[in-house]
Amino acid sequence: MSEVTAQIYKYSALPSPHSIRLVQLKPGVTNIWSDITLSLRTTSLNEAVEYDVLSYTWGDPLTPFSRKDGSNWGMDAVRRYPINIDGYLLEVTASLIDALHALADTGTRKSAMKSQYIWIDSICINQEDPLERAAQISIMGSIYEAAQNVVIWLGDKDEFTDEALAAMKARSVIPIQRHPEVGTILRRLGFQTNITPYMWLGLVAFLNRPWFSRVWVVQEVSLARDAVVVQTKDTSLVNVVKCYQFPSGYHLARSDLDELSESE
């Protein structure tokens, strides 16, 4: 690895309209101004390079109801946190720093990622070049379609997470074939007894995280070959959401909220 300097990372122009950059995370490599070390590789969508994609929010990923305390509490979408890319400095948002820390954990990375490379919009696209941004946005659908897996970062655990997970575990036992019926069969299935009010509250708070209201969510999840959710180093969430059947589970969860609203 080249000697780490404090110089800002300089992007080279992408060689073709189908070119993309991919991130390789190098866990355990630190320096005096960043404990996140990455390497960037340029490739083409026409090449058979396997990679994952990170789906996340640039700003605060937690619900406004959360009382979570942490060093990044009060996040915004400003890129101010340094990471090391091939020995040079690049600043990213607090939300992305947290996601990278989670993926730097070996257990989380093995459970969530299928490839050694990952595409992350704010790193793989030169954000200072409006022409490149526009060109990369135009092929965004192809980038997600070609990915092996979409890794969804919803933010750290908060006081609602455990109850939300419990609700999703109970909810996931409904066969996927019956998901379209869920609005009319919820009470007949007995979920008013095995999902407590606190679990419903946790699920409502969980689904009010900003990721679920992003414009790109439907495209990112629907185009994915597979999708997993990561939250800190808690791999249980990965397994639960796999059971919850993204993307159909996303709409299933939304129907839960509609059912609750109608019953009030």
Secondary structure, DSSP 8 states (H G I E B T S, - for coil): -----S-B------SSTTEEEEEEE-TT--BTTBS-EEEEEEEETTS----EEEE--SS--S-TT-----TT-S--S---EEEEETTEEEEE-HHHHHHHHHHHSHHHHHHH-SSSEEE-HHHHS-TT-HHHHHHHHHTHHHHHHH-SEEEEE--S--TTHHHHHHHHHHHTTS-GGGGGGHHHHTTTTTHHHHS-HHHHHHHHHHHTSGGGG-TTHHHHHHT-S-EEEE-TT-HHHHHHHHHTTTTHHHHHHHHHHHHHHHH-
